[in-house]
């Protein structure tokens, strides 16, 4: 893109908004529910992996000691505790993410039809020249209705 020498090419963030419609609500809820399901799967996998690692450590400890009834050594106990702490830390992170998504899901359910909600931002390049009002040129937003651009607001 060639820009004349009396112009400057700049980048701006454009706010993308969506009009709440039945279709938008349904798609947003499905997307959030899919994220919740994925997190639930990660939580289950985490529990399983941690338990497998602990069981493997115990088995190896028994082989080394050579007795079924022997208690795991302090070193093995420390390793088990470390695995449990790491698993619990990761579990807390996943549960926090799940809680945030549940809050978003609740928020989506409370949105009124035809309400405009922010979806995010996209970058755009634009040319400016002497005499342009920079603040107004930076304040551009796109309004979507079921994925279709309904309006472009601001000075393009």
Buried (B, 14 or more C-beta within 10 A) or exposed (E): EEEEEEBEEBEBEBBBBBBBBEEBBEBBBEEBEEBBEBBEEBBEEBEEEBEEBBEEBBEEBBEEBEEEEEEBEEEBBEBBEEBBEEBEEBBEEBEEBBEEBBEBBEEBEEBEEEEBBEBEEEEEEBBBEEEBEEEEBBBBBBBBBEEEEEEEEBBE
